[in-house]
């Protein structure tokens, strides 16, 4: 079944369930941040708020694209997922999932707004690093540039959230004439309609943004599992015709045969010759089948690695050495770029059922367990109660920052952006003394500790699982 034996199939099913569980926990762990302000200000009843937030998370996953999901996948080199020793892949993914679930559940239980993003990314990095250290004969190298980019995004966005919320609150103090928005919510009493509408809109925006970013992390994790354990069916998009891929490859080769190789460096010439050789071998195999799944699973796994590498390198070649393409017409050059994008698309895809499963898991998780984090976010960051303005300000900053990060394919932390936004709004209202040191200390410790803990635990788990499996 799916080109794998019974034992591997059972493992695949268990890993899919575990990934859905991770996203479910992510729902009641992270998404509580989205409903904190709207519940605390009595703008919506808790049950209504969490159901609405869950639906918006589902929508966010569906329409948020797959840029973040692919960013998560790129943290692990494609060669690791294509390793012909499937036990390495299973050990790698189990280490990641167990670490992410355990730390998320631990921090939720103690009501600490800890980042699922830090946890998952740390777990991926730890398992990947352990893989490279335990297999020094392997030529696989971690994607350090992607790791650095994501690390910087996780570091900068909370600081940005604090500064922007602080600035926006100062602007509101100067501009807004209706001072009710700066009042604290009255117990069990809904705010005026215009304030209530504002709170609902900001909460909705955070929920949608959370789905488009955090939900995509689960999608990326799920695709790692499918590509690693059932490559014949998931390494390449089986909904597409292999003959179309052959056409894309042949048009790319037509252009490669027309470029002026005298203008290329030795490394660039190697890129062209290696790409052509791999393309030719792949075309010979693809011409014999009607579905990618009809090829041996190791061949499909290797094809995914070769296609993505060739598409990336040839795109860079065209961008960095346009003079070599002097003999290529504008029409052919435009088609060359489009064909490279399509070739990449055979590997950079997500089945609809994966998005559906992750979005439902995230949405259902939102409806459970939200209360612990809501209390921390709303009452324990500042010494004074959160006002309508503070809730709206932190919500606007969080939604816009997360939305922008999703658009450029960077995973960020909903928890830390919103928490830092609320902290910024509290400082704007009452100065630095308006912050509760104990809560900020707990959040800070969780922020500092999460990455090293998840890296260490995940790395050790990979070593343990692989030692048992081999």
Protein Blocks (a to p, Z undefined) as FASTA:
>chain_A
ZZiafklmmmmmmmmmmmmmmmmmmmmmmmmmmmmmmmmnomacfklmmmmmmmmmmmmm
mmnojmlmmmmmmmpcfklmmpmblklmmmmmmmmmmmmmmmmmmmmmnopacdfklmmm
mmmmmmmmmmmmmmmmbcbdcdfklmmmmmmmmmmmmmmmmmmmmmmmmmmmmmmmblml
mpccdehiacdfklmmmmmmmmmmmmmmmmmmmmmmmmmmmmmmmmmmmmmlmmpcfkbc
fklmmmmmmmmmmmmmmpcfklpcfklmmmmmmmmmmmmmmmmmmmmpcbfklpcfklmm
mmmmmmmmmmmmmmmmmmmmmmlmmmpcfklmmmmmmmmmmmmmmmmccdfklmmmmmmm
mmmmmmgoklmmmmmmmmmmpmbdcdfklmmmmmmmmmmmmmmmmmnopacdfklmmmmm
mmmmmmmmnojklpcfklmmmmmmmmmmmmmmmmmmmmmmmmmmmmmmZZ
